[in-house]
Amino acid sequence: MFIIFFGLLPAQKLRIVDSENGNPVSNARVLLTGQIVYTNEDGFAPVDQNAADFSISASGFQSVRVRKFQPQIFLKRTYKNIDEVKLASVDIRSIFEDVNKHYKKRYYNEPSLYNVVYKEKRSDNNKLYFLAIAETKLWSRGNYYNYKDGFHKDYDKILQMQLNNVKYLKNVKSDSVFTAGASEFSHEYMGNYFFNFELNRVLFHIKDKGSKSSGWMYFEEGDEQLVSFKIRSGKGIEMEGEFRYNKADKVITYFEIHYLQDHYPMMKRKTAEGEEYDYQLGNAVLVFDFYKNNGVYVPALSRLEGNKYVAYYKGVKHERKISRELIYNTFKESDDKGLSPKVDFRKNIWDNIPIRENKNNTILLSDDEQAFVNRRLPDFGSK
């Protein structure tokens, strides 16, 4: 393992809150000079007090430009009540099809290298049992999911990862049926890293026979439009979400979709040991955020969440939540040689990875995450 430090700015706490109620704004993007960071669940972001002339944006809030560092920033909502807004109907299918068709022209489509903060969390019955945070390098040949390579499991031709500095890795074993993780990347698991994969999935549902969809623009500022949408596929799968659309560049700069599945009936599943249990699908959220860097659009964040996935196992109800988040702190053009060493996607990412506890302040844990890290062991035993 190569231990590489990104050399990010020494972190101070910048807090971003809702101007209406003072609540913290999580997942707000702070675009600094040559660097991107996001707020954690408590609204804090690692920003140096000497930082100046940076922008802040968050879903549902108006973007702001900050000329001089302030320890607390208030964001205004794009609207107070949807009934007060004059809605304009939007043909979301035509937008999605156009962006998908011209994806390689409108988003950066050359080999790229990113410094990334990778975070993965899992909880059972609202109790965190797995937390992994690592500084990584991420290499992509074309910044999009190549289906041919994906189906042949040639993942290294699409994406390569290097775990440089594992900051936190804690796995508390319990009796949960959910603790066993997948041992190998799948076609869909890899595809979820890329926005074009999600666009194709959404278009599949929209084009499904009997599908119904609607889109409404409820905020517009300059060339940027904020659009909410709902989709119900012919198979009864329900989706809703929002996206930011730059009508000049014809690019979706922010996309968030919720798959609403918790109303489906129970099904039978088996553990790895062959034990049968009742299982119910939950809801899933996918988020993709982009920004313009020297005239080209590159990724800033991707996030996958799942909640309300329920299993009844050995007479006990287990409700699972999972999340995987990648923050693309820095971007630079690369070559087609890729990374060495690199993660072997044929096994679990976190298997056989040594932990380096040389912590700096580039990563801010939420209160819940810090409590989990500080928790004395053993509980059920830990890894």
Secondary structure, DSSP 8 states (H G I E B T S, - for coil): ------------EEEEEETTT--B-TT-EEEETTEEEE--TTSEEE--TT--SEEEE-TTB--EEESS--SEEEE-BS-S-GGGS--EE--HHHHHHHHHHTHHHHB--S-EEEEEEEEEEEEETTEEEEEEEEEEEEEESSSS--HHHHHTT-GGGTEEEEEEEEEEEEEB--S-TT----SS--HHHHHTT-HHHHHHHHHHHHHSTT-EEEEEEEEEETTEEEEEEEEE-TT--EEEEEEEEETTTTEEEEEEEEEE-TTS--EEEE-TT--EEEEE--EEEEEEEEEEETTEEEEEEEEEEEEEEEEEETTEEEEEEEEEEEEEEEEEE--TT--SS---TTS-TTTT--------SS----HHHHHHHH--S-SS-B-
